[in-house]
Amino acid sequence: MENRIGLFGTCGNSTWRQPFIEKYIDENIPFFNPQIGIGEWHPGMVKEENDNLRNNCILLFPITSETTAQGSLAELGFSVQAALAYNRNRYIITLIDDECKDPNATAREIATSNRSRELVKSKLIHLADNKNSGVFIVNDLNKMLDLSISLYVQIIQFKKLKLRFCVN
């Protein structure tokens, strides 16, 4: 498991990652940002993203209201299960805005997105209720940022203690 935070979730023209990136750089916290510029994507990035989904110690999955997020909702659903199956000592922090407000979406796309959001959120609540699951649900991006930093610090401190006191 890598000591890195994966910034997954809403992409498109979203700028939610920018304050996270700035804070992580200030705090010297390594991160993976899958959002790239238009025309920069290449097939090798699929492996890189999958490796980060599999190996980052903390995964962030905000699903914001600015897009229908069908891809992100699907990715969140299977990524949570896969991430926990690979390593139960990981943390997944989620945020799902209740309503899609994508100005480019049709009424049907918005309704589908809202139903999907409700369904995925209800499943995540069951996982988060299990105190040993490593799944957290927050209701705003500031809480997500604060929690990700707190968890990261705790993970690093735990690993230092383990190195100090455990015999291999």
DOPA-103982 format. One record per residue (C-alpha): residue in one letter; x, y, z. Coordinates in Angstrom, 3 decimals, padded with zeros to 6 digits. Layout:
res / c1 / c2 / c3
A / X / Y / Z
...
***
This chain:
res / c1 / c2 / c3
M / 000.000 / 000.000 / 000.000
E / 001.351 / 003.382 / -000.978
N / 001.287 / 006.384 / 001.329
R / -000.678 / 008.428 / -001.183
I / -004.134 / 009.948 / -001.423
G / -006.103 / 009.239 / -004.601
L / -008.254 / 012.120 / -005.826
F / -011.001 / 010.224 / -007.655
G / -014.640 / 011.191 / -008.196
T / -016.090 / 013.977 / -010.314
C / -013.964 / 015.005 / -013.275
G / -015.018 / 016.980 / -016.352
N / -014.540 / 020.693 / -015.798
S / -014.709 / 020.349 / -012.022
T / -012.197 / 022.306 / -009.953
W / -012.844 / 020.588 / -006.594
R / -009.316 / 019.108 / -006.603
Q / -007.445 / 022.414 / -006.686
P / -007.656 / 023.334 / -002.966
F / -006.845 / 019.709 / -002.067
I / -003.747 / 019.725 / -004.267
E / -002.590 / 023.057 / -002.850
K / -003.041 / 021.859 / 000.737
Y / -001.369 / 018.495 / 000.085
I / 001.603 / 020.237 / -001.501
D / 001.818 / 022.608 / 001.510
E / 001.641 / 019.615 / 003.894
N / 004.034 / 017.480 / 001.802
I / 001.375 / 014.784 / 001.315
P / 001.741 / 012.696 / -001.849
F / -001.357 / 012.334 / -004.007
F / -002.592 / 010.963 / -007.309
N / -004.686 / 013.193 / -009.553
P / -006.425 / 011.285 / -012.367
Q / -007.904 / 014.441 / -013.897
I / -005.856 / 015.575 / -016.855
G / -006.245 / 018.119 / -019.600
I / -008.230 / 017.510 / -022.748
G / -006.182 / 015.573 / -025.270
E / -003.625 / 014.403 / -022.694
W / -005.234 / 011.034 / -021.965
H / -003.537 / 007.909 / -023.307
P / -004.233 / 004.167 / -022.797
G / -001.338 / 003.740 / -020.336
M / -003.246 / 005.915 / -017.899
V / -005.776 / 003.130 / -017.317
K / -003.075 / 001.015 / -015.645
E / -001.826 / 003.985 / -013.629
E / -005.313 / 004.794 / -012.385
N / -006.032 / 001.142 / -011.544
D / -002.721 / 000.865 / -009.682
N / -003.632 / 003.914 / -007.619
L / -007.136 / 002.603 / -006.933
R / -005.546 / -000.623 / -005.723
N / -002.648 / 000.831 / -003.737
N / -003.360 / 004.310 / -002.352
C / -003.900 / 004.339 / 001.413
I / -006.742 / 006.855 / 001.118
L / -009.213 / 007.221 / -001.740
L / -011.408 / 010.289 / -002.117
F / -014.640 / 010.017 / -004.091
P / -016.637 / 013.229 / -004.116
I / -019.585 / 013.112 / -006.486
T / -020.505 / 016.768 / -006.880
S / -023.703 / 018.230 / -008.263
E / -022.020 / 019.781 / -011.311
T / -022.199 / 016.669 / -013.522
T / -024.499 / 013.687 / -013.936
A / -021.525 / 011.639 / -012.660
Q / -022.735 / 008.340 / -014.099
G / -019.167 / 007.183 / -014.670
S / -017.990 / 008.373 / -011.260
L / -020.957 / 006.754 / -009.498
A / -020.262 / 003.444 / -011.204
E / -016.555 / 003.739 / -010.450
L / -017.290 / 004.549 / -006.813
G / -019.516 / 001.516 / -006.399
F / -017.070 / -001.050 / -007.687
S / -013.963 / 000.743 / -006.416
V / -015.109 / 000.711 / -002.813
Q / -015.714 / -003.023 / -002.930
A / -012.468 / -003.715 / -004.799
A / -010.396 / -001.415 / -002.604
L / -011.602 / -003.064 / 000.560
A / -011.105 / -006.524 / -000.919
Y / -007.454 / -005.756 / -001.763
N / -006.615 / -004.307 / 001.621
R / -008.960 / -003.674 / 004.506
N / -006.489 / -001.257 / 006.120
R / -007.415 / 001.513 / 003.724
Y / -009.759 / 004.443 / 003.936
I / -012.334 / 005.667 / 001.472
I / -013.893 / 009.072 / 001.986
T / -017.044 / 009.762 / -000.004
L / -019.317 / 012.686 / -000.606
I / -022.360 / 012.450 / -002.848
D / -024.346 / 015.597 / -003.511
D / -028.041 / 014.684 / -003.477
E / -029.007 / 016.482 / -006.669
C / -027.472 / 016.774 / -010.091
K / -027.399 / 020.390 / -011.278
D / -025.586 / 019.831 / -014.569
P / -026.793 / 022.634 / -016.874
N / -025.943 / 020.527 / -019.941
A / -027.949 / 017.472 / -018.874
T / -031.466 / 016.640 / -019.990
A / -034.293 / 016.232 / -017.490
R / -034.073 / 012.457 / -018.003
E / -030.288 / 012.408 / -017.368
I / -030.755 / 014.468 / -014.209
A / -033.489 / 012.139 / -012.940
T / -031.320 / 009.090 / -013.655
S / -028.362 / 010.713 / -011.911
N / -030.440 / 011.579 / -008.857
R / -031.738 / 008.001 / -008.574
S / -028.204 / 006.625 / -008.963
R / -026.883 / 009.020 / -006.316
E / -029.563 / 007.907 / -003.880
L / -028.915 / 004.217 / -004.531
V / -025.114 / 004.435 / -004.227
K / -025.352 / 006.616 / -001.132
S / -027.728 / 004.155 / 000.565
K / -025.272 / 001.295 / -000.049
L / -022.345 / 003.350 / 001.246
I / -024.235 / 004.186 / 004.428
H / -024.425 / 000.461 / 005.226
L / -020.672 / 000.101 / 004.689
A / -019.891 / 003.211 / 006.730
D / -022.087 / 001.951 / 009.591
N / -019.680 / -000.962 / 009.977
K / -017.074 / 000.698 / 012.181
N / -014.340 / -001.560 / 010.772
S / -015.004 / -000.831 / 007.103
G / -012.742 / 002.183 / 006.560
V / -015.541 / 003.952 / 004.666
F / -016.430 / 007.512 / 005.636
I / -019.253 / 009.670 / 004.318
V / -018.928 / 013.438 / 004.634
N / -021.278 / 016.192 / 003.560
D / -018.871 / 018.843 / 002.305
L / -015.490 / 019.141 / 000.644
N / -013.875 / 020.971 / 003.582
K / -014.652 / 018.024 / 005.857
M / -013.298 / 015.672 / 003.209
L / -010.039 / 017.603 / 003.062
D / -009.675 / 017.794 / 006.850
L / -010.465 / 014.101 / 007.312
S / -008.059 / 013.036 / 004.554
I / -005.204 / 014.938 / 006.188
S / -006.032 / 013.607 / 009.668
L / -006.179 / 010.032 / 008.402
Y / -002.957 / 010.443 / 006.459
V / -001.122 / 011.729 / 009.552
Q / -002.474 / 008.809 / 011.617
I / -001.402 / 006.267 / 008.972
I / 002.137 / 007.669 / 008.867
Q / 002.383 / 007.754 / 012.676
F / 001.139 / 004.167 / 012.902
K / 003.678 / 002.973 / 010.338
K / 006.494 / 004.716 / 012.232
L / 005.408 / 003.042 / 015.482
K / 005.260 / -000.316 / 013.795
L / 008.767 / 000.104 / 012.369
R / 010.059 / 001.231 / 015.758
F / 008.549 / -001.503 / 017.900
C / 007.962 / -004.540 / 015.701
V / 010.587 / -007.126 / 014.922
N / 010.561 / -008.494 / 011.382
***
